[in-house]
């Protein structure tokens, strides 16, 4: 099964479910329903798939914690900013962060080509962050923190899924565990079962659907990480910023000036060059 087309599909699905979150009036409720959907979808996997090996458990637990933080950061990221401005910043920050950490902590070297890709990607993020749009400093700060969380859990999951012995089992336990974090926060803050009864059915259907998309998107990435180089898979995922720019204009009716489109393309292209170099 080809890795690259499936990673590109995962990028499109990721941009789509994030846009659905952005379009929600109540972001905490949307994220809680997405988490609940991931739990429901993945419970059969937990029951039927082999357990991850013990060597994968520290990485799995660390990833669960980081995914919980990431989901909460998304709420702050999308609260008062244009989707096609903060989404590329959040997604684009991960590849250079991973590259820098590899140099500083692992002793890896960055080639000239990779350095060029890093420069192009960084230029794209600066252009997006500095351009006109409805992105507050607070929104950009949350976007940056979200990018750091993405970088951290990408590394943990890349190692963990390879040590697990079974990508499906690892995926199931990851989504069941991290899917409970935001629903628990929502349950405590909104009043439990009384708040559940008040949820409009169309909203529930939409956000549960977004949760299914999120499971498929990241499940494809975890599978791809068992077949291809981690850096390549991680970088190809960042083509989601191009999808995000287009979805922001078409679905959310946000402005999409040429500068923002070009900056999104620079981020995606720089990420691919960074991995391929």
N, C-alpha and C positions, 0 to 999 in steps of 0.2 A: 504494500500500500504506500503511495507516494507521500513523503513527509511535507514537502513545500506547499502543495495545494491545501492540505489539511490545516497547516499552520495559518495560511492566509484566510481560510474559512473561519478559523478560531478568532483571528483578528477582527473580521467583519462582525461575528457574533458578539465579541466583547464590546466593540463600539456601539452596537445596537442596544445591548442591555444597559449599558451605561447611559445612553441617550434616554431610555425609558425611565431610568431613575431621575435624571435631570428634569424630565417633563412632569414629574410627580409634584403635587401640591404639598404633600407631607413626605419629606425625604426619609425620615426615620421609619415611618410605616412601610414605605416602599422597600427599604433595605431589610426590614424585619420579615416581610413576606417573601422576599427573594431568598433570605436565609432559610425560612421555613420550607420553601419549595426544594431547596438543595437537600435538606434533611430527608424529606419524603421520597425524593427521587433516588437518593443514594442508600436508603435503608436496606432495600433488597440486595444491593451490592455488598454491603457489610455482612449480610447474612450468608450470601452464597459464595462470595469470592474468598480466596485464601487470605489469612491474616498477613499483614506485612511482617517481615522478619524483624527480630529485635534490634538489629543494627540500624534500622530505619527510624525507630521510635523517637530518639532525641530530635531528629530533623522534622519528623511529623509534628511533634508537640510544639516545637518552635514555630513552625509554619502556621499551625492553628492559631497561636497567639498573634502572630503578625497579620494573618488574614482578618482576624477580629478587629485589630487596630485599623487596618486598611479600610474595612467596610465603614467604620465610624468616621474615618478621615474623609471618605467620599462625600459624606453629608455636608461637612464644612466646605469641601471643594466646590460643590455644585450649588450651594445655597444662594449665592448672589453674584455669580459670574457666568459669562458665556461659555457654553459647553465646548465650542470649537476653539476656545482660547486656553482654558485650564486643562482640558483633557490631553492635548498634545504635550503640555508641560509635564503633567503627571506621568504619562507614558514614556516621554522622551528622556526623562532624567535617569531611568533605570540602567540603560546600557552603559553610559559613561561612568556611572557610579560603580557598576560591576567591574569595568575595566580598570578604574583607578584603584579599587580595592585589591584587584589581582596583582597590580604592580607593587603596591605598598606592603601588602600582607603576605602575598604568596611568592613574590619575586619574579613574576612573569614580565616579559618585555612587550612593549607595544611597537609594532612595525611602523614603517613610514606610511604605508597605506592605511593602517588602523588609526594612526594619528590624524591623517587627513579626514577619515570618516568621523572621528571624534570631533574634529574642528567644525565640519559641516553640520553635524547634529547639534552642537552647542550653538552655532550661529542661528539655526532654525528656532531653537528654544528662546534665545534672546530676542529674536525678531517677533515671536508670538507674544512673549511677556511684555515687551515694550510697545507693541502696537496698540492702537485704539480699540477699545472694546469694553464690555461690562465685566471687567475682572478687577476686583478690589485687591489691595495688598494682602488682605486676609485670605482671599480666595487663592491668590498665587502662593501664599505661604502653605496653605493646606495642600495645594497641588504639588509643591516641592516635597512636603512630608509624605504625601501619597507615593510619589516616585521613589523615595528612599525605602518605603515599606515594600514596594513592588520588587525593587532590587534585592532586598534581603530575603523575601520569601521565594523569589525565583531561584536563588542560589541554594537555599535549604531544600526546596522541592526537587531541584535537579539532582542533588546528591541523594536525598531520601528515596526518591522513586527508583533510582538505580540499585539502592541497597535493599529495597523492599522485597524483591523477587517477584512482584506482581503489581503492575501499574494500576490495574483495576481495583485491587484491594486497597492500595494506597489512596487512590482517588476517592473511594467510598468513605473511608475513615476520615480523610481530610475534610470533605464537604459536610459530613454529619456533625463532626465536632465543631468546625468553625461556623457552620450554619446556625448553631444554637446561640451564638454570642449576642447578635443584635436582637433577635426575638426576646431573649431574656431581659435585655436592657429596655426594650419597648414595653414588655409586660409589666415591669416594675414602674416605669414612668407613666404609663397610660392607664393603668387601673385594671389589668388582667382581663378576665372573661367578659366583663361589661364592655370594655373597649372593643373586643373581638366582635361582639354582636352588632356593634354600630358600624362596622366596616362596610362600605358600599360594595355590592357584588362585582360590578364592572372593574372597580379598582383592584379587587382581590384577584380576579382572573388575569388582568394585565400584569400585575407584579409577580404573580406565581409563574406566569409565562416567562417573564424576564429571568426569574430564578432558574428555570429549566435551561434557558439559553446560556446562563453563566456556567452551569455545570458542564454542558456540552463543550463550551469554549475552552474551559481550563482542562477538562478531561482530554481533549484533543492535544493540548500542549504537553500535558504530562506523558501521554503516549508517545508523542514526537520526541520528547527528551530521552526516551529509552532507545530511540532509533537514530537520532542525529546528534551532532555536537550541540552542547548546551548554549554556547555563545551564538551559534547560527539560529537556533530555534528562538532564543530570547530576542534576537535582533529582528527576525522576520515578524515576530508578534507586533513590533512597533509600527508596522504598516497600518495598524489600526488607527493611527493618528490621521491618515488620509481619509479613511472611511469616516472617522469622527468629524472631520471638517465638512465633508459632504452631507452627513446626516444632520449636523447642526444647522445647516442652511435649509435643507429640504424638509426636515421633520420638525425642527424647533423654530424655524423662520428667523434664524439669526443672520446677521450680516456676514458675508463671506468675501471680504476684499481680496484682491489678487495677492496682496502681501501675506495674508494669513494662509491662503492655499499654498503659496510657494514655501512658506516657512514649514508647514506641515509636511510637504514633500521633502524638504531638506532633512527634517528629523527622521523620516522613514528611510530615505536614501542613505543618510549618514550612519544609521543603525545597521543597515545591511552591509555597507562597506566596512564598518568596524568589525563585524563578524567574519565577513569573507576574507579580510586581509590577514 
